[in-house]
């Protein structure tokens, strides 16, 4: 290291501007004094460490080539030696690895280290007298190491388990710790500025426990969903992400091109692929994976997100509702257990809210009751104009230009029905058929309206899950595809030949082989994580934030002055 470390002699306070191109890696607008100081600090510490032969990024190996030493994870160490009594020392010599959270120099011959690994802590104790007795150190080596170790360094400690008089489980070093990878820049004690936390997510994870616990909850929740479905006989399949058509939900896709310049789209949802599998005889199938929608970014939406979808042959809407209640109630209990035992920085889950049966409200009767008047027939070619006329006649303003019929109905539901989910989980059922182009539909006996065999689950005003009985009539499905495109393009009421239609003929052909009566279900995983972690922004449950945050992360950005970089 010493041979390749640049000399610091050429660095002077007045030289920081011309050096920024190299120092900051061409960081554009971030080429400032902060970037230079970060670079200077890294060089200075690297050169300092290079003076000690033992501190040269050693290859990970059994310490000192002693094959008798047992390598142990910090969580396993804590579990195995949980019952060690104060003052006693275990016979077995072990080695633990981790990142230094603090260095406490009690005296010139006694140093305590707080070491973190796999989200758990253990104390390391370096007592020179004990090290000298075992031949594990010289006083000069001990002092050099004690001076050089910093918060953020990744080290290896060989020693025996003991417990201090204060009750702290400790690794009492029998050899000098090895520095496996130094932190060349200071690790902050605090990181509170939102933009800085996202731009430096690796530091955010090291400093802020809640960030780590939120992302851990996401991982545990994904495992819960997968286990829940496997236990009920579902098989997990993977379906294409790139295809000729995006397929599935009503949303704009991201379009790209293959090497031979063929236009392709990132999937909006795995729905049509999974239903092909049901046609092929896979009666219970699910997928957990990414989906992409070319839509805006806000606190609850991101163009790239994680989705869980399952399809169950011979399941109807009541079956889906019952399964959803089982899943959500179980998830609430599971997350609360994790929060009370492992993820303690997160707020508790109010499990009392999740009691079966969940409340249900029918879309059209509930909307009519809230508005105080009856809606026109929503299945006619003039339904949009008729609805706008009725709304304006009754003093309800409609944005100009008029949205499509599905969007207008969705906005009305958001204003008048969805807020009822603040009280607890709410199923909104039987949406107008125009809002559900992939579900079966029927005439409602109460209202005479054409509605879908569909329900959405809402909580705290936000949609959690969408489910319906799948349309399995190929002729009806083809017409619904056509209507879907017309609604999207504002061409309601036009005939097929009046414009180019986008219809997935391959899926229609699959339906011709026979799709059994099937219940389908979909959920954005981020919404569930937000609900159970008490998080308000989707960027907080994504590993590196939303799309705005991710763009530009390949550039070096200095940690802003809004952070505290005081070392322990």
C-alpha positions in Angstrom: 0.0 0.0 0.0 2.8 2.4 0.9 4.3 2.2 -2.6 1.0 3.1 -4.3 -0.3 5.7 -1.9 0.1 9.2 -3.4 2.3 11.6 -1.4 0.4 14.3 0.5 3.3 16.8 0.1 1.8 18.2 -3.1 -1.5 18.9 -1.5 -1.9 22.5 -0.2 -5.0 24.4 0.9 -4.8 26.6 -2.2 -4.6 23.6 -4.6 -8.1 22.2 -4.0 -9.8 23.7 -7.1 -7.6 22.3 -9.8 -7.5 18.9 -8.1 -11.2 18.5 -8.0 -11.5 16.8 -11.4 -9.5 13.9 -10.2 -10.3 14.1 -6.5 -14.0 14.0 -6.9 -14.1 11.7 -9.9 -15.7 14.4 -12.1 -18.6 15.0 -9.8 -20.0 17.9 -11.8 -21.7 20.5 -9.6 -20.5 18.7 -6.5 -16.9 19.5 -7.3 -16.4 21.7 -4.3 -14.2 22.1 -1.2 -16.2 19.4 0.6 -15.3 16.9 -2.1 -11.6 17.8 -1.9 -11.5 17.5 1.9 -13.1 14.1 1.7 -10.4 13.1 -0.8 -7.6 14.6 1.2 -8.9 12.9 4.4 -9.0 9.5 2.6 -5.4 9.9 1.3 -4.1 11.0 4.7 -5.6 8.1 6.5 -4.5 5.6 3.9 -1.0 6.8 4.1 -1.1 6.7 7.9 -2.3 3.1 7.8 0.4 2.2 5.3 3.0 2.7 7.9 1.8 -0.4 9.8 2.6 -3.6 8.0 -0.3 -5.5 9.7 -2.8 -3.0 8.3 -2.7 -3.6 4.5 -6.2 -4.9 3.7 -5.4 -8.5 4.6 -7.1 -11.3 2.8 -9.7 -12.9 5.0 -8.4 -16.1 6.5 -8.3 -17.9 9.8 -6.4 -15.4 12.0 -2.7 -16.2 12.1 -3.3 -19.4 10.1 -4.6 -21.1 13.2 -7.2 -23.6 12.0 -8.3 -24.4 15.6 -9.9 -21.0 15.9 -13.7 -21.1 15.2 -15.1 -18.3 13.0 -18.4 -17.1 14.5 -21.1 -14.6 13.4 -21.9 -12.0 16.0 -25.6 -13.2 16.3 -24.4 -16.8 16.8 -21.8 -15.6 19.3 -24.5 -13.8 21.4 -26.8 -16.8 21.3 -24.1 -19.4 22.2 -22.6 -17.4 25.1 -25.8 -15.7 26.4 -25.4 -17.5 29.7 -21.8 -16.7 30.4 -21.5 -15.4 33.9 -19.7 -12.2 34.9 -16.0 -12.8 35.6 -15.9 -16.3 33.9 -14.1 -16.8 30.6 -15.0 -19.5 28.0 -12.4 -22.1 27.0 -13.0 -21.9 23.3 -11.2 -19.4 21.2 -13.3 -17.8 18.5 -13.0 -15.0 15.9 -15.7 -12.5 15.2 -15.8 -9.9 12.4 -17.7 -6.6 12.3 -17.6 -2.8 11.9 -16.4 -0.6 14.8 -19.2 1.6 16.2 -17.1 3.1 18.9 -13.6 3.0 20.3 -13.2 3.7 24.1 -9.7 4.0 25.3 -10.0 3.4 29.1 -6.2 3.7 29.6 -3.0 3.3 27.6 -3.3 -0.5 28.1 -7.0 -1.1 27.9 -9.3 -0.4 24.9 -12.9 -1.3 24.5 -14.5 -1.7 21.0 -18.2 -1.8 20.2 -18.5 -4.1 17.1 -21.6 -4.5 14.9 -22.3 -7.3 12.5 -25.6 -8.6 11.0 -27.5 -5.9 12.9 -26.2 -7.0 16.3 -23.5 -5.7 18.6 -20.8 -7.3 20.8 -18.1 -5.7 22.9 -14.4 -6.3 22.2 -11.9 -5.8 25.0 -8.2 -5.4 24.3 -6.3 -5.7 27.6 -2.6 -5.4 27.0 -1.7 -7.4 30.1 -3.8 -10.3 28.9 -2.4 -10.0 25.4 1.2 -9.9 26.7 0.6 -13.0 28.8 -0.6 -15.0 25.7 2.1 -13.6 23.5 -0.4 -11.9 21.3 1.0 -8.4 21.3 3.9 -6.0 22.0 3.3 -2.7 23.8 4.4 -0.8 20.7 2.0 -2.8 18.4 -0.8 -2.4 20.9 -0.3 1.4 21.1 -0.1 1.8 17.3 -3.3 -0.2 16.8 -5.2 1.6 19.6 -4.2 4.9 18.0 -5.2 4.0 14.5 -8.6 2.2 15.0 -11.5 4.4 14.2 -15.3 4.3 14.1 -16.3 2.6 10.8 -13.3 0.3 10.5 -14.0 -3.3 9.7 -12.0 -5.6 12.0 -11.5 -9.2 13.1 -11.2 -10.0 16.8 -9.8 -13.3 18.1 -10.6 -14.1 21.7 -12.8 -15.8 24.3 -16.2 -15.0 25.5 -16.6 -13.4 28.9 -18.9 -11.0 30.7 -17.7 -7.8 32.3 -18.8 -6.7 35.8 -21.3 -4.4 34.2 -23.0 -7.4 32.5 -21.8 -6.7 29.0 -21.1 -9.8 26.8 -17.6 -9.4 25.5 -14.9 -10.9 23.3 -11.7 -10.7 25.4 -9.0 -10.5 22.8 -6.2 -13.1 22.9 -4.4 -11.5 19.9 -4.3 -8.0 18.5 -7.4 -7.3 16.3 -6.8 -7.3 12.6 -8.0 -4.4 10.5 -9.7 -6.0 7.5 -10.9 -2.8 5.7 -10.4 0.7 7.1 -13.0 3.4 6.8 -11.0 6.1 5.1 -13.5 8.8 5.7 -15.2 9.7 9.0 -18.5 7.8 9.8 -21.0 10.3 11.0 -22.7 10.0 14.4 -25.9 11.4 12.9 -27.4 11.8 9.4 -30.7 13.6 9.4 -31.0 15.6 6.2 -33.3 13.7 3.9 -31.5 14.3 0.6 -28.2 13.4 2.1 -29.6 10.2 3.6 -30.8 9.1 0.2 -27.6 10.1 -1.7 -25.5 8.2 0.9 -27.8 5.3 1.7 -24.9 3.1 2.8 -24.0 5.6 5.5 -27.7 6.1 6.3 -27.9 2.3 7.0 -24.8 2.4 9.2 -26.0 5.4 11.2 -29.8 5.3 11.4 -31.4 2.2 13.0 -34.9 3.0 11.7 -33.7 3.0 8.0 -32.1 -0.5 8.5 -35.1 -1.8 10.4 -37.5 -0.6 7.7 -35.6 -2.4 4.9 -35.3 -5.5 7.1 -39.1 -5.5 7.6 -39.5 -5.4 3.9 -37.3 -8.5 3.5 -39.2 -10.3 6.3 -42.6 -9.3 4.8 -41.6 -10.7 1.4 -40.7 -14.0 3.0 -44.0 -14.0 4.9 -46.0 -13.5 1.6 -44.0 -16.3 -0.1 -44.4 -18.7 2.8 -48.1 -17.8 3.2 -48.8 -18.8 -0.4 -46.6 -21.9 -0.5 -48.4 -23.2 2.6 -51.7 -23.0 0.7 -50.5 -24.9 -2.3 -49.4 -22.1 -4.6 -46.4 -22.5 -6.8 -44.1 -19.6 -7.6 -43.3 -19.1 -11.3 -41.2 -16.4 -13.0 -42.7 -14.7 -16.0 -41.1 -12.3 -18.7 -40.3 -8.8 -17.8 -39.5 -7.7 -21.4 -42.0 -8.5 -24.0 -43.7 -7.1 -27.1 -46.6 -5.9 -25.1 -46.6 -4.7 -21.5 -49.9 -6.4 -20.7 -52.0 -6.4 -17.6 -53.1 -3.2 -15.8 -54.2 0.1 -17.2 -50.9 2.1 -17.2 -48.3 3.5 -19.6 -45.3 1.2 -20.1 -41.6 1.9 -20.5 -40.6 1.2 -24.1 -37.1 0.1 -25.1 -35.5 -1.7 -28.1 -33.6 -4.9 -28.5 -30.2 -5.3 -30.3 -32.0 -5.9 -33.6 -34.1 -2.7 -33.0 -37.3 -4.5 -32.1 -39.6 -2.5 -29.9 -40.1 -4.0 -26.5 -41.9 -3.0 -23.3 -41.2 -3.5 -19.6 -44.1 -5.3 -18.0 -46.8 -3.4 -16.2 -47.8 -6.5 -14.3 -47.3 -10.3 -14.6 -51.1 -10.9 -14.9 -51.5 -12.1 -18.4 -48.5 -14.4 -18.2 -49.7 -16.0 -14.9 -53.2 -16.6 -16.3 -51.7 -18.4 -19.3 -50.1 -20.7 -16.7 -53.5 -21.4 -15.2 -54.8 -22.2 -18.6 -51.8 -24.6 -18.8 -53.0 -26.5 -15.7 -51.1 -24.6 -12.9 -54.2 -24.1 -10.8 -52.5 -22.1 -8.0 -49.7 -19.8 -9.1 -48.0 -16.7 -7.9 -45.1 -14.4 -8.6 -43.2 -11.9 -6.5 -41.1 -9.5 -8.7 -40.6 -6.1 -10.2 -43.1 -4.2 -12.4 -42.7 -0.9 -14.2 -45.2 1.9 -14.9 -44.5 5.2 -16.7 -46.2 7.3 -14.2 -45.5 10.2 -11.8 -43.5 9.9 -8.6 -45.1 10.9 -5.3 -45.1 9.7 -1.7 -46.9 6.4 -2.6 -45.9 5.8 -6.2 -42.6 5.0 -8.0 -42.2 3.9 -11.6 -40.4 0.8 -10.5 -42.0 -1.3 -7.7 -42.3 -4.8 -6.4 -45.6 -6.7 -6.9 -47.1 -9.9 -5.6 -49.8 -11.5 -7.7 -51.5 -14.9 -7.3 -54.2 -16.7 -9.3 -56.3 -19.5 -7.9 -58.5 -21.7 -10.2 -62.1 -22.2 -9.0 -61.8 -19.3 -6.5 -64.6 -16.7 -6.4 -64.6 -13.2 -4.9 -65.7 -14.3 -1.3 -62.8 -16.8 -1.4 -60.4 -14.0 -2.3 -61.7 -11.8 0.4 -61.3 -14.5 3.0 -57.8 -15.3 1.9 -56.9 -11.6 2.0 -58.2 -11.2 5.6 -56.1 -14.2 6.6 -53.0 -12.8 4.9 -53.3 -9.2 6.3 -54.2 -10.2 9.8 -51.3 -12.7 9.9 -49.0 -10.1 8.4 -50.0 -7.6 11.1 -49.3 -10.1 13.9 -46.0 -11.2 12.3 -44.7 -7.6 11.8 -45.7 -6.7 15.4 -43.7 -9.7 16.7 -40.7 -8.6 14.6 -41.0 -5.1 15.9 -41.2 -6.1 19.5 -38.2 -8.4 19.3 -35.8 -7.4 16.4 -36.9 -4.2 14.7 -37.4 -2.2 17.9 -36.9 1.3 16.3 -40.2 0.9 14.4 -43.5 2.0 15.9 -45.8 -0.9 17.0 -48.5 -2.2 14.7 -52.0 -1.6 16.0 -53.1 -5.2 15.6 -56.5 -4.4 17.1 -57.5 -2.7 13.9 -57.1 -6.0 12.0 -60.1 -8.0 13.1 -62.2 -10.2 10.8 -64.4 -9.6 9.0 -63.2 -6.4 7.4 -65.8 -3.7 6.5 -67.2 -3.7 3.0 -68.8 -0.9 0.9 -70.3 -1.3 -2.6 -68.9 1.2 -5.0 -72.0 2.7 -6.7 -74.5 2.6 -3.8 -71.8 4.2 -1.5 -70.9 6.9 -4.0 -74.6 7.7 -4.7 -75.2 8.0 -0.9 -72.2 10.3 -0.5 -73.2 12.5 -3.5 -76.9 12.5 -2.7 -78.1 11.7 -6.2 -78.3 8.7 -8.6 -75.6 8.0 -11.2 -76.5 7.5 -14.9 -76.1 4.2 -16.7 -72.3 3.8 -16.8 -72.2 1.2 -19.5 -73.5 3.3 -22.4 -71.4 5.0 -25.1 -72.5 8.4 -23.7 -71.8 7.5 -20.1 -69.0 10.1 -19.6 -71.0 13.0 -21.0 -74.1 11.9 -19.0 -72.0 11.6 -15.7 -70.4 15.0 -16.2 -73.8 16.6 -16.9 -75.3 15.0 -13.7 -72.3 16.1 -11.6 -72.3 19.7 -12.8 -76.1 19.9 -12.4 -75.6 19.0 -8.7 -72.8 21.4 -8.1 -69.9 19.0 -8.4 -67.0 20.5 -10.4 -65.3 18.4 -13.0 -61.7 19.2 -14.2 -61.3 20.4 -17.8 -60.6 18.8 -20.2 -62.8 16.0 -18.9 -60.8 12.9 -17.8 -61.8 9.4 -19.0 -64.8 7.7 -17.4 -62.7 5.3 -15.4 -60.4 8.1 -14.1 -63.4 10.3 -13.2 -65.0 7.5 -11.2 -61.8 6.7 -9.5 -61.4 10.3 -8.4 -64.9 10.4 -7.0 -64.2 7.2 -5.1 -61.0 8.7 -3.7 -62.9 11.7 -2.4 -66.0 10.0 -1.0 -65.4 6.3 -0.3 -61.7 5.6 0.3 -61.5 8.0 3.4 -63.7 5.5 5.3 -60.6 3.2 5.4 -59.0 5.5 8.0 -61.1 3.6 10.6 -59.7 0.2 9.6 -59.3 -2.1 6.7 -62.0 -1.5 4.0 -63.1 -3.6 1.0 -64.6 -1.5 -1.8 -66.6 -3.9 -4.0 -68.3 -4.1 -7.3 -66.7 -1.3 -9.3 -68.3 -0.2 -12.5 -67.4 -2.6 -15.3 -65.5 0.2 -17.2 -62.9 0.3 -14.4 -62.1 -3.4 -14.6 -61.3 -4.5 -18.1 -59.9 -7.9 -17.0 -62.6 -9.0 -14.6 -65.9 -10.7 -15.1 -69.0 -8.3 -14.9 -72.7 -8.6 -14.1 -75.8 -6.5 -13.7 -76.2 -5.4 -10.1 -79.7 -6.2 -8.7 -79.6 -3.1 -6.5 -78.7 -0.5 -9.0 -79.2 -2.0 -12.4 -75.6 -1.0 -13.3 -73.1 -3.2 -15.0 -70.4 -3.9 -12.4 -67.4 -6.1 -12.0 -66.8 -9.0 -9.7 -64.0 -7.0 -8.1 -62.9 -5.6 -4.7 -60.1 -3.4 -3.6 -58.7 -3.4 0.0 -57.9 0.0 1.4 -56.2 1.1 4.7 -55.6 4.6 5.8 -56.9 5.9 2.5 -54.4 3.9 0.5 -55.0 0.9 -1.8 -53.3 -2.2 -0.5 -54.7 -5.0 -2.7 -56.8 -5.5 -5.8 -58.7 -8.7 -6.6 -61.4 -10.0 -8.9 -62.9 -12.9 -10.7 -61.0 -13.1 -14.0 -62.8 -12.7 -17.4 -62.5 -16.1 -19.1 -64.7 -15.5 -22.1 -62.3 -14.8 -25.0 -64.9 -12.8 -26.9 -65.9 -10.7 -24.0 -62.2 -10.2 -23.1 -61.4 -9.0 -26.6 -64.1 -6.4 -26.5 -62.9 -5.2 -23.0 -59.4 -4.8 -24.4 -60.8 -2.6 -27.1 -62.8 -0.6 -24.7 -59.8 -0.2 -22.4 -57.8 1.4 -25.2 -60.7 3.7 -26.1 -61.0 4.9 -22.5 -57.2 5.5 -22.4 -57.2 7.5 -25.6 -60.4 9.4 -24.9 -62.2 7.7 -27.8 -65.1 6.1 -25.9 -68.0 5.0 -28.1 -65.9 4.7 -31.3 -65.9 1.4 -33.2 -62.9 -0.8 -33.6 -62.3 0.1 -37.2 -62.2 3.8 -36.4 -58.7 3.5 -35.0 -55.8 1.2 -34.4 -56.4 -1.1 -31.4 -53.8 -2.6 -29.1 -55.2 -6.1 -28.2 -53.1 -9.0 -26.9 -54.3 -11.5 -29.5 -51.9 -14.1 -28.0 -53.6 -13.9 -24.7 -57.0 -14.1 -26.4 -55.9 -17.2 -28.2 -54.8 -18.7 -24.8 -58.3 -18.1 -23.4 -59.7 -20.0 -26.3 -58.1 -23.1 -24.8 -60.2 -22.6 -21.7 -59.4 -20.6 -18.5 -61.2 -22.2 -15.6 -63.2 -19.8 -13.3 -60.3 -18.1 -11.6 -59.7 -15.6 -8.8 -56.8 -13.2 -9.2 -55.1 -11.0 -6.6 -52.4 -8.3 -6.7 -50.6 -6.1 -4.2 -47.8 -3.6 -4.3 -45.3 -4.8 -1.7 -44.1 -1.3 -0.9 -47.6 -0.3 0.3 -47.6 -3.2 2.8 -44.2 -2.3 4.1 -45.2 1.4 4.5 -48.3 0.3 6.4 -46.6 -2.0 8.9 -43.4 0.1 9.3 -45.4 3.3 9.9 -43.6 5.0 7.0 -45.2 7.8 5.0 -42.9 7.8 1.9 -42.3 5.0 -0.6 -38.7 6.1 -1.0 -38.1 5.0 2.6 -39.0 1.4 1.9 -36.9 1.2 -1.3 -33.3 0.3 -0.8 -32.0 3.3 -2.7 -35.0 5.6 -2.7 -37.3 6.4 -5.7 -36.4 6.9 -9.3 -35.4 10.6 -8.7 -33.0 9.5 -6.0 -31.5 6.7 -8.0 -30.7 8.8 -11.1 -27.3 10.3 -10.5 -26.2 8.0 -7.7 -23.2 6.8 -9.8 -21.6 10.2 -9.2 -19.7 11.1 -6.0 -21.7 13.5 -3.9 -20.2 15.0 -0.7 -21.8 14.4 2.7 -23.4 17.8 3.5 -22.7 19.9 6.5 -26.1 18.9 7.8 -24.4 15.8 9.3 -22.4 15.3 12.5 -19.1 13.7 11.6 -17.7 13.5 15.2 -15.9 10.3 15.9 -16.4 8.4 19.1 
